[in-house]
């Protein structure tokens, strides 16, 4: 059940962030930091419910890894600040595969790499679409 809650909050937050980014070219910090905080709390509650805090610490470590990657892109002037913070949301929220989304065939790589790849694919589609619209 908590997996659906994590997915729903992350999806709603990303939609709000995308909408505000399109409308005013800025994502308010309260959206980004609110999503990060909610993912940390939900992952903590999930770890508490299953009695395995390694899942929580894995989420924190993957979030930190995504933060480092986001900072690299930010300082290379490829991403904005919101992109950097929103990738942290995905890293924390989806660091490990939640039981509600367990596939029939397990991938040979960690789940967070699937999330990262999907993020980049969506970012490319968004960037190309925005470029055509701006042109």
Helices and strands as residue ranges (DSSP letters): H 2-24, H 29-50, H 54-75, H 81-93, G 99-101, H 111-134
